[in-house]
């Protein structure tokens, strides 16, 4: 390469001499990779020393390739170009993993996101990191020509006047001859044979003159197509085709085989290459003729064959020699299809702590950019449409949709109040309004296409609905005197949602029961009728049907298809409900564990701390309250594990401070490293603010709060004496405790709000407490666990779990009153 081409020349100044974010949209073949090289050279130049050498440890460059098949080619090219500067380039993909040390020693990491939504998530996370940490990270986007390039530029935070470069078709115009061959045969075997014959004819017409790429969709089809061409060649005695060389290529081949095929095709030794579409995403193997065998691919999510997207067709045709393919369809976000997975990833990483942060995180995605530009595509209504919406009230009635929504709201109100009969009636009325039919009518009216005359005859029979399941199609036809309609009715009856229930009841405590409910679908699923999910309400009621003991909303997916009772009621279908009676009698309940009695003790004065420096901390009051008085000795004068369960407002925070002061008074000979776990970020920040003033300013303790960034938190852990964290942040830091000596040096582990361990999504809390128990059993330095909670029904179980000593299991009743009216104790 002697000089830059026209595209590279226009981007040269910005790419090589500016830290601006860049979006380059140019035709395929414009050698956009060299523009990426210019930005890499800019980054290397920023870390050049005065003596001409480079400080390679101060920067990292991540090159995200679109497909795994392209990674090895990029690594080879970059390694060759950057070898002179001593830059190390490594691959990080499904084929090649790197150790932590290798990552630290590597300056350029070439990786792949594998899926579009993941790529969008990576960029959004990076942009959010830039704004949060105020550290500049240059973003460089390379793309084919796009119709909505300005949307992509907005997503990448690109300055439209400085960093956006768009080049249209005029930069590489090459004529293209396209031919479409329609296959009208419906039988699969004949259709595939005809496709193979057409492929053979096209290949034989250019064999020996030009290279041919045949794109197929399943991996197995590469071998089948290649064999079919070989067999036809042998049958027609056109052996010259075999001498030109043929091969197959797909992501399932081992890496060495893929590289060998790519090199042979690039050097011209292979004239016919049968490949999957992965080859089209970036591998630089141009061909004269491209054959796309079939335009339908199987979509496992929809369970059906779907047409190839315009973007995929453009990518397959873009490997034609010198061809510039322009994507004319606006690029839309695919992020919403994997939104739950990506949000869970952010939650695990600790970058999203609550719903407000999740909403803010979405603002950084390309999904948000496109939803603003094209709201109707994503199921949203424009502002004008929203302003024009008017709810018309006619007489005393509403439109059926509004009435159904109103009745749904009433149903949810009475459901949450626990009123069983009203909830049942409200749900039934909501479904009657939505379906526009009375519940006394036959449930078959909810299906479309049944003649009204047949429905009327069924309703006149006044036959119990369950009896219809026992009738054959012939008997149904005779019942309505329409023999031909019997089969249709039989199919619809067995498509009506029906469930079989089985329950197993097991006592957990004397006041908590576990009911294991098994739901088995007993109907034929039809996508046009049921969609992909059927919603049901699971309601547990008492024997008199007055009180709802428990309720939950359950989604039944296609692939799963005078006593107390469980009632499962369809949220959509009238008449679809199943009731399972069961009894709570004769259950053997676990042993009752009495709560700790609040003793009538003389309130303990603050001077009981016997340290003037500690007494200053509590100068706002003179005595500790009754609960604090009773637990003072076990927390302040012993080192055993403690579970302290008491009602809110009992002054548990000050009791926590007793255990901290216990370790502080041991003096400099003892390493003080205490960890406090708050269940939510807001509580952690409040505790940090309070203890920074109390312990940091007064006792000169080093109080730190973990940030969620691994490198920063390791440094804080090393420096801090009192570490405040959330479960997720401590989990990330302590998971590799064997390699981190400062985790092993923790001597006090405080867990606040331990009762939240029973909530959904609180598994991390259980993990870190179990890990602390295990670490304590493996090292010489024993870790004291102090757990705080509200009053519990099974405090003994939790106490046994954390290893609480006999006099360290303190379970005060929820009726316990720590502060009498008018008292002046701490926390009162």
N, C-alpha and C positions, 0 to 999 in steps of 0.2 A: 504494500500500500504506500503510494507516493504522496497523495494529497487527499484532503477530505472531500466528500461529495457535497452536493448542494444543500442537502438537509443538515449534514453535520456542520457545514460552514456557518449556517445561520444560528445554530445552537451553541457554537464554539465559545463565544464570549461568556455567556451565562453559565455554561456547564463547567468551564475550566477555572473561572476567576470569581465566581459568585456562590454564596451559600444558599441561594434562593431555591425553594421547592420547584421542581420542574415536572411538567407533563408534556411528553412528546408524542403526538399522534401522527404517524407517517405510514405510507404504504408498506406492505410486506416486501422485504428485499432492500429497504432503504438503509440497512446496516445500523439499526438503532443501538445495537450492543456497543458500538464504539462511542456513542454518546454517553452511555453508562460508564465506559472507561474514562472519559474526560472528567466525570464527577469523582471517580475514584482517585484519579491523579490530583484533583483539587484537594481531596481529603488528605492524601499522603503529603502534599506540599505544606499543609497547615502544621504538620508535625515534623518538619525538617529543622535540624539543629544548625547552629552557626558553622560547624565544621563540615557540613554537607551530608552528614549521616541522618538517619531517621529514627524517631522515637516510636517504635511500632506498638508499644504497650499502652499508648494513650488513646487508641481509637479502635473501633470495630465497624466493619462494613458487612451488611447482610444483603445478599442478592437472592431475591425470591423468584425462582423460575416457575413457570406455569405447570409443568409436568415433571414427573420423576425421570422420564426418558431424556429430558433435556439437561438435567443437572450435570451429568458426567461431561458433556460437551462444553458447558460453560466453565466447569472447573479446569478442563484442559486448556481452553483458550486463555483464561485469566492467569493461570499459573505460568504459561509461556510468556505472556506479556509483562507480568509483574515480577518475574524471577530476578531481573536485573536490580530491582529495588529491595530485594530481600523480603518481599511480602509473601506470607504463607496463605495459601488458599486451600480450604478443605470442604468436603461435601458432608452435609448433615441431612439424611433422608432415610427412607425405609430400608435402603440398601446399605447404608453406612452410618454408624453411630459414632459419637465422639465422647471421650471422657472429659471431665471438668478441666483437667490440666491441658488437654489438647485444645479445648475451646479458648482457654486463656492465651495459649501460644499462637492461635490463629487470628489473622487480621481480617480476612475475607471469608465469610461463611456462606456457602451456596446451599440453599434449602428449597423446599416446596411446601405450599399449603395444602396441596392435593385437591381441595374443594374451594369453590368461589366464596361461600359464606365465611370460611375460615380466613381467607385473604382479607376480606372486608373487616373481620374482627381484629386481625393483626394491625391493620392500618389505623382503625379507630382507637385501639389501645395505645398505639404509638403516639397519635395526635393528642390523646388525653394526657399521656405521660409528659409530653412536651409542655403543655399548658399547666400541668400540676407542679412539675419539678423545675420549670423555668430553664430547662436545658435544651439547647437547640439540636434537633436531629433533622438532617436534610432528607426529604422524601423525593424520590425520582421515579416517575411513572412512565413506562414505555408501552405504547399501544398501537394497534392498527388504526386506520382512519375511522373516527366515530362521528355519528351525527349529533350526539349530545355531549361533546367533549367538555363544554363549559360546566356541566354538572359534575363530571369526574374531577375537573380542576377545583371546583368548590369543595368537593369532598377531601381532596389532598391539601387543601389550604394553599393553593397556588395563586400567586399574584398574576391576574390575567394580562397585565401589561409587561411583566418581566419574565415570568416563568412558563407561560403557555405558548406552545409551538404546535401549530396545526398545518399539515401539508395535505393538499387534496390530490385527486387523481392525476393532475397535470404533471406531477413529478416523475411518474413512471407509467405512461400510457402504452399498453400493449394490447393488440386485438386478441379477442378470445372467441373461439368457436365452441358453442355449447350444443349438445345433442341430448334429447330426453327420449328414453325408450320406455314405453308403457307396457307393463305385464298385466294382462287381463285374466290370466288363469287363476282360479281360486284354490284349487287343490294344492296343498303345501309342497308335496314332493314334485309335482309337475312344474310348479312355479319356480322352485329352486333349481331344477334341471334346466329350465329355459333361461334363467338368469346366468347359469354357468356357461351355456352355449353362447349367449350374447357377449359375455366377458371374453370367451375364447376368440370370437370373431374380431373383437376390437383389438385384442392383443396381437393376433396374427397379422393384422393389417399394418402395424407399425413395428413389428419385431425386427430387430437388426438395425433399425434406423434411429429409434428414440427409446428412451426409458419410459416404463409404464408403472404407475402406482395404482393398486386396486385397494380401495378402502372397504372393509367389512366391519360389522359391529360386534358380534360375540367373538371371543378369542378363538374358540373352537372352529369358527367359520374360516379363519385364515388357512388352517391345514386342509379343510374340506375343499375350499376354492382352489388352492394350489394343486391338490391331487386331481380335482376335476379337470383342470386345464392340462395337467400331465397326461391323464388317461385319454382325453379327447385328442391330444397331440399324437399319441401312440396309435389311436384308432384311425386317425385320418392320414397317418404316415407323413406328418409334417415335423420330422425330427429336428429340423434346423432350429425350431423354437427352443428346444432343450439346450442346445449348444450356447445360446445367448445367456443362460443363467437365470435362475429364479430363486426366491427366498421368501420367508415369512418373518413378521416382526410384530410383537405385542408385549405389553408390560409384564406378562407372566413368564417370559423367558428370563433366564439368568442374565446377569449384567454383562458377562463376557460375550455371550451369544448375541445380545442386542448390539453391543459395540462392533462385533465382527460384521454383522449384517449391514449396519450403517456405513462402515468403512468400505465394504465391498460395493455397495450401491453408489456411494459418493465417488468412488474411483472408476465406476462404469463397468465393473466386472459382473454385476447383477443387473439385468435389463428389466426383469419383471419382479416387482415386490408386492406381496399381499400383506396388508397391515391393518391393524385397528386404528381408530381415529386418534389414538394417543400420539401417533407419529406426526400428526398435523399441528400439534400444539408446540411449535417452537423448534423442532429438530430441523436443521438446515439441510434438507435433502430434496432439492427441486427436481421436477420431472416434466417431460413434455406432454404426457397424457395422463389424466387422472380419471379413474372409473370409481364411482360411488355405487356399490352394489347394495341396493335397497335403501329406502328413505325412512324406514320405521325401525325403532328400537324398543326393547321391552322395558317398561317402567315398573319396577317392583313395588313402588309406593302406591301406584294406581292399580297394579295388577292387570295391566293391559298394554297393548302395543301403541306407541305414540309416534308422531312424526318427528323427524329430526328438526332441531331448531335452526333458524336462519343463520345464527352465529356459527354453528357446527358445520353447516354446508359451506360457508365462506372459508372457514379454516381448512377444510379438506381441499377446496379448489385453490387456496392460496399457495400451495406448493408447486403449482404450475410455473414453469420457467419464466421469469420476468413478469408474471402476472400481478397486477395490483387489484386486490379484492377489497371493496369498501363495504363495511357493515352499515346498511341503510336503516336497520331497525334500531331504535334507541336502546342503549344498554340499560336494563333494569336490574334492580338489586334482587339477589336470591337469598338475602340474609334472613328473611322472615321464615323461610322453611326450616332453618336451624336455630331460630331465636332462643328456644329454651336451652339448647345445648351450650350456646355461646354465653348466655346469661349465667348459667351454672358455672361455666369456666371462670367468669369474672368474679363470681361470688367466692369460689374456692381460692382464687388468687388474692382475695381480700380487697380488690379494687372497687367492688360494689357491696355496700353494707346494708342498704335499705332501699325502699321503693323510690325515694326521691333521687338517690344516686343512680338507680337503674334508669330512670327517665332522663337524667342528665347524660348518662352514658350513650343512650340512643341518639342524642343530638350529634354525636361524632361519627355516625355511620352513614354510609351511602344510601341506606334505606330511608333515612330522614330526608336527605336531599331529594330523592325521587318522589317521596310521598308529598313533599311540598309542591313539586313540579307537576306531578300526575296523580292527584289524590284518588281519582275514581278507579284507577287500576288496582289500588290497594284497598278498595272497599270503603274509602272515605268520601264524604260529600264536600263540595266546595262551599266557601263561605256564602256565596250568593244563594246556593241551593238551601243552605241552612236558614238564611234569612227569610226565604220565601215559604218555608214550612209553616203552615198554620193548622192548628187543631180545631176542626169544626165541631161544635156541639149542636146536635140536632135534637130538639126537645129535651129529654132527660137522658139521651143515650150518647155513646161515643162510637167512633169507627171501631170495627171489631178488633183491629190491631191494638188500638189504644186501650180498649176495654180488657183485652187479654193481658196486656202489660200491667194494667192496674190490678187485675185479679191476681197476677203473679206476685206483685208486690205485697198484696194482702196475705197471700199464702205464705210467703217467706216471713212475714211479721208473726203470724200465729204459729208457724213452725218453730221459730226461735223462742217464742213464749212457752212452747211445750204443750199447746192445746191440741190434743190428738184429733178429736172429732171435727173441730173447725178447720184444721189443716187439711184433713181428708176432703171436706166439702169444698174448700177454697181451691184445691188442686183440681177437683173434678169440674168445678165451674170454669176454671181457666181453660181446661181442655175442651169443654163444650163450646166455649166462645171461640176458641181458635179453630176448632173443627166445624163450627156452625151446625151442630147437631145435638139432640138431647141424648142423655146417657141411656135412656130406655130403648133407644133404637139399636139395631144390630151393629156390632162393631165393624162389620164388613163395609159399612158406609164410609169408613175412613180410607178405603181403597178406591181408586179411580177406575172408571171403565165398566162398572157393573150396571146393568140395566135397572132402572128404578122399579120396574115390574117384578123383577126377581127379588129385590130387596124387600118390597112390600109383602111378597109371599113368605119370605123367611120370617118377617116380623109377625105375621099372622099365626105362624106355627107355635109361637111362644115356647120354643124349645130352649132349655138351658144351654148356655154357650159351651160349657165343657163337653156336652154330648156331641157336638159337631166334630170333635177330634176323633171320635170312634167310628164315624161314618165313612164309607168308601166313596169314591167319586161316582160310582153307579148309584149308590143309595142317595147321595145328595141330589143327583139329577132326577131321581124318582120323587124325592121329597118336594121339589119345586115344580115338578112336571115339565122340566126342561132338560131332557137327558144329555143334550149336547153341552150344556153349561156345567155339568157335574164336575168335569175335570178341572175347569177354571176355578170353581168354588173351592174344590179340594186343595188346590195349590195355594190360593189366597188364605184359606183358614190356617194352613201350616206355615204361612209367612207371618201370621200375626204373632207379635212378641209374647212368648210364653217361657217361663223360667221354672226350673226345679231347684229347691233350696234344701240345704242341710246345715245344721248348726251344732257346734260343740261348745259347751259352757264350762269354764274353768275359773275358780276363784283365784284372784291374785292376792288380795288382802280381805279383811272382814267387810270392807266397804267398796271394794273394786272387783268387778268380774270381767273376765275376758271371754268374748263371744266370737268364735271363729266361724264365719259364715261362708259356705261354699255355694256359689251361684253357677248353675249349669244351664246354658241356653237350650231350649227345646223347640226351636223353630228354624225354618229355612231362611237363610240370609239372602237378600236380593238387594244389590247396590242401588237400583233405581227406587226402591221402596225405603230402605233403611239408611242409605248413605254409608258412611264409614264407621259411625258410632251410634249407639242407642243409649240415651241417658235414662237413668232410673233413680228413684229416691229409696234409700234403705232406711226404714223407720222402725225403731224398737219401742213398743208401747206396753203399758201395764195391762192387767187382766180385764179392767173395766173400760179400756180404750179412752181414758180421760187424760192421761199424762204421757207425753213422749219422753222416754228415758234416754234415747239417743237417736240421732239422724245423721245421714251423710249422703252426698250426691255421688253416684257411681256412674262411670262411663263404660258401657259394654262395647268392646271393640269387635270388629268382624272376626278376628282370628281366635277369640275366646268364646268364643261363643258359649174358754174358762181357765185359761192359763195365760201367762205372759206370751208375747208373740213378736215376731219380726214380720213387717209388711214391706214388700218391695213393689213400688208403684211406678209405672212408666210415666215419664215426664211429658210424653207426647200422645200416647195412644189411650183412648177411652176404653175401659173394660180390661186393660192389661194390668193386673195386679196379682201378686202371689203372697199368701199369708202362711207363715210357719209358726205354729204354737210350740212353746217349750216351757219348761218349769225351772224355777230357781230353788225349789224345795229339795231337801235331802242332800244339799251340797255340803261337803266337809270344808269348813272355812279354816284358814290358817290361824295360828295362835295369836291372840290379841296382845299387842305390846303397849303397855300403859304409858302415857306421856309423863315427862319429868314434872314432878310437883314443884311449884314455885314456893320456896320456903319463906317463912316470915323472919327474915334476917335483918339485922341492923344495917342500914345503908352504909356502904363502905366509903370512907373519905378518900379524896384524891391523894392525900398524903400517904396512902397505903402503897403507892408506887415506890416510895423510899428513894427517890432521886429528884432533886430540885429541878433538873433540866427537863425531866418528864412531867413534873407537876405543872410547869409553865404552860405546857400544851393544853391543859384543861382548866385554865384559870377562870373560865366563864361560869363554872359551877363548882360546888364544894363536895358533892357526893355523887357516886355512881348509882344508877337506878337498880331496883331489885334484881332484874335479870343479870345485869352486868356484875352485880355483887356476887351472885351465885356462881357465875362461870369464871370469875377472876382468877381463882387459884389454879384451875386446870390449864388456863391459857397463859398465865404469866409466870407460873412456877413449875411447869412440866413441859416435856418435849414430845408427848404422845400425840397421835393423830386424833382430831376432834371433828365431830359433826354437830353443828350448832343450828338447830331448827327452831325458829321462833316467829311470831307474827310480825308483820311489817310495823315499824315504829318502836321496836324493842331495843334499839341502840346496838344493832349487830356490828355496825362499822367500827365503833369504839372497841368492841370486843376483838375485832380483827387487829386493831392497833396494839392490843395487849400482846398478841403473839409476835408482832414485829418488834416491839420493845424488848421482849424476852430475848431475842437474838442480838439486838443491839447492845444490851447490857453485858453481854459476854466479853466485850472488849475487842481490841485489835488482834488478839491472838486467833480469833475465830473469823473465818471468811463469811461475811454477811452478803448473801445474794438471795433475796426474797422475790417471788413472782406472784403477782396478783392478777387473776383472770376475771375480767368483767364480761358478761354475756353479750353486751352490745357496745358499739363504738362510743355512743353518747355517754354511757356510764363510765367508760374507761377515761374519757377526756375529763369528766367531772372529778373523778378520783385523782387523776394526775394533777389537776389544778389545786385541789385541796391539800394533797400530800406534798406537793412541791413547796408550798408555803409552810406546812406544819413540820415535816421532817427535813426538807431540804434547807430551808432558811434557818430553822432553829437548831436542828441536830447535825446539820452539814452532811446529811446523807445524800448520795447521788441518786435522784429519782428520775427515771426515764420512761418514755412511752414508745412502744414499738410502732413502726410506720407501715409495715407490710412489705418493704423493700428488703430483700435478703441481705445484701451487702451492708446496708445501713444498720439493720437490726443486729447483725453479728457484732458490729462495733459498739452499739449501744449496750448489748448484753455484756460485753467485756468490761465496759466502763461503769455500768450501773450497779447499784446495791439494791434498789427497790424497782423492779421492772413491772410495768403495767401493760397489759396486753388483752386482746380478745382471743377466744379459742382458736380461730382460724390462723391468726398470726403466730401464736405460740406453736401450733401444730406444724406449720411450715418450718419453724426454727428448730424444733426439738425432734423432728422425725429422723434426723441423722445425729442423734445424741452421742453415738460412739466416737464420732470424729470431732465432736465439739466439746472440749473440756469444760467450758464455762457453763454448759447445760448441766454437766455432771456436778458442778460446784453449787448448784441450787440447794439451799438448806431449808427453805420454807416455801411451801406452795399453797396459796390461798385461792379458793374457788368460791366466787360469789354467785348467788341465785342458782344453787345446784339443782333445785327442783325443776328447772327448765330442761333437764336432761331427758324428761319424758316427752317433750314437744317434738313435733316433726321437724327435721332439719337440724336437730341438735346432736347429731351423732358425733360431731367433732369434739364436743365437750366430753363425751364418754371416752373417746379415743385418748385424749391428752391426759385425763385422770388415770386411766389404765396404764398409760405409758409411764407416768411418774411412779406409780406403784411398782412397775417392773424395773425401772431404772434404780429405784431405791433398794431393790432386792439384789441387784447385780454389782453395786459399788459399795465401797466402805463408808462413804458419806451418806448417812441416812437422811432422807427428805421427810420433813414433817408436813402433813397435809391438814389444812384447816378448811373445812367446807361450811358454807353458810347457806341457809335455806329458809323458806317459810315453813310453817307447820306441815308435817307429812303424815300420810297414812301408813307408810312402810319405812319409817326412819331406821328401823333395825336392819333392814336389808341393805340400805345405802351405807349405814355405819359399818356393817360387816365388809362391804365392798371396799371401802377406803381404808379399812384396817383401824377403825377407831378403838381406842382403849376403853375398858369397861366404864370408867367414870368420865369418859370423853364423849359419850353418846347422850347429847342433851336435846331432848325433844319436848318443847313446851307447847301446850295446847293452844289452838287458835283463839280460845276464849281467855287466855292468859293476859292480864293487864299489867304491863311493866310500869306504867306511869299512872299514878292516881291523879284525879283532877286537882289542879292547883299545886302540884309538886314542882320542885326545882331541881330534879335530878338531870343528869346529862341526857340530851336527846328528847326531853319532855317539854 
